[in-house]
Amino acid sequence: AAAAAGEAQRAVLFWQCVGRYDGRPHHGFVPLEGRLRGARAEQPAQFLVSCPREVAHDFARQPVCHVGVRLLVRSNSLRCGRCHVEAGAGAAEAGPSWEVGKGLQETQALSACPPYVWCGRTSASFSALAPGETVEARLSVAVFGPGTYEVGGLRLRWVDDKAFPPAQELAGPRFHLLVR
């Protein structure tokens, strides 16, 4: 009845485990206030990107460096939902790749050049994500030279047929990648 009246629902997670290093039992509790969300929550899912922070590559031997990216999607919804993850090209976010100054006020920029591009498998669909379930998609980014890259362009479309609106789009996180 309290939830129907719009009041916050409160929950506590009680836990216990055996310590990895000391072998002794440990226990405690964590208040989950603000961590449980209904199907109409602002963010029905969370992204987590996992990839190497630093990659060594010999561009003289091979001009393109492929970096594996592991994307984890976790359902925050209290109902089952479907999701589709898509990785776009870096070109949409790229600014001028080169600027030539002619004077103090005039600068001529060359056309945008993508510093990276998503390659190989660029999308994944999951038909039924249970509440709290986490799924994984393996993607790949190609870079064309050494440098530090801010990689983005991830989008998630979450569909819950029983919610209004039934579909939501979320922008994925940006992450940094150092290629030497």
Secondary structure, DSSP 8 states (H G I E B T S, - for coil): -TTTTT-----EEEEEEE-TTT--EEEEEEE-TTT---TT-S-SEEEEEE--SEE---TTT-S-EEEEEEEEEEE--SS-EEEEEEE--GGGG--BS-EEE-SSS-EEE--B--SEEEES--EEEEEEE-TT-EEEEEEEEEE-SSEEEEE--EEEEEE-TTSSSSEEEEE---EEEEE-
